[in-house]
Amino acid sequence: MASSSSFLLSAAVVALLVVAGSCGSALTFRVGEGSSPTNLALETNGAISEVSIKEKGAMDWSDDLKESPANTWTFNSKERIKGPISVRFSVKNGGYRVVDDIIPAGFQPGSVYKTGVQI
């Protein structure tokens, strides 16, 4: 009887650890209300830093994004921003993450795009 109780307790602990480990929410990017074909404001639901974007067909990352209050990053261009747009950023637990083609061409203010990155 004691061994089956120990087994059940162990199974319950493992199940709890699996559930607790998967409780993090996925990072999302929301296109801010001030966005237009030449300006992009990205609002996030988590703390990230050093945000860069790469437009469709670009060879290099644009490091021109400026951080604003409330986890918002803005990019202003003289020309139309070409989507889909990839986003590169640094996360709190270290390292960079890249989310390819997360913001589509013809993005609209208020649109939300979910990444697979857990925060």
HUNOR-V442219 format. One record per backbone hydrogen bond with DSSP energy under -0.5 kcal/mol. NH is the residue of the N-H (numbers start at 1). CO is the residue of the C=O. E is the energy in kcal/mol with one decimal. If there is no record, write none. Layout:
NH|CO|E / NH|CO|E
//
This chain:
5|1|-2.0 / 6|2|-2.2 / 7|3|-2.1 / 8|4|-2.4 / 9|5|-2.4 / 10|6|-2.6 / 11|7|-2.6 / 12|8|-2.3 / 13|9|-2.2 / 14|10|-2.4 / 15|11|-2.4 / 16|12|-2.2 / 17|13|-2.3 / 18|14|-2.2 / 19|15|-2.4 / 20|16|-2.8 / 21|17|-2.2 / 22|18|-1.1 / 22|19|-0.6 / 23|20|-1.1 / 27|117|-3.3 / 29|113|-2.7 / 30|43|-2.9 / 31|111|-2.7 / 32|30|-0.6 / 32|41|-3.5 / 35|32|-1.8 / 36|39|-3.1 / 39|36|-0.7 / 40|75|-2.9 / 42|40|-0.5 / 42|73|-3.5 / 43|30|-3.0 / 43|41|-0.6 / 44|71|-2.5 / 45|28|-0.9 / 48|46|-0.7 / 49|90|-2.3 / 52|88|-2.8 / 53|62|-1.5 / 54|86|-2.1 / 56|82|-2.2 / 58|55|-2.1 / 62|53|-3.5 / 63|61|-0.7 / 66|74|-2.3 / 68|72|-3.4 / 72|68|-1.0 / 73|42|-2.8 / 74|66|-2.5 / 75|40|-2.6 / 77|38|-2.9 / 81|37|-3.5 / 83|81|-0.7 / 84|103|-0.7 / 85|103|-3.4 / 86|54|-2.4 / 87|99|-2.2 / 88|52|-2.8 / 89|97|-2.3 / 90|49|-3.3 / 91|95|-2.1 / 92|47|-0.7 / 94|91|-1.8 / 97|89|-2.9 / 99|87|-2.8 / 100|98|-0.6 / 102|85|-1.0 / 102|99|-0.8 / 103|85|-2.0 / 104|102|-0.6 / 107|104|-0.8 / 110|31|-3.6 / 111|108|-1.9 / 113|29|-3.1 / 115|27|-2.9 / 118|116|-0.5 / 119|25|-2.8
//
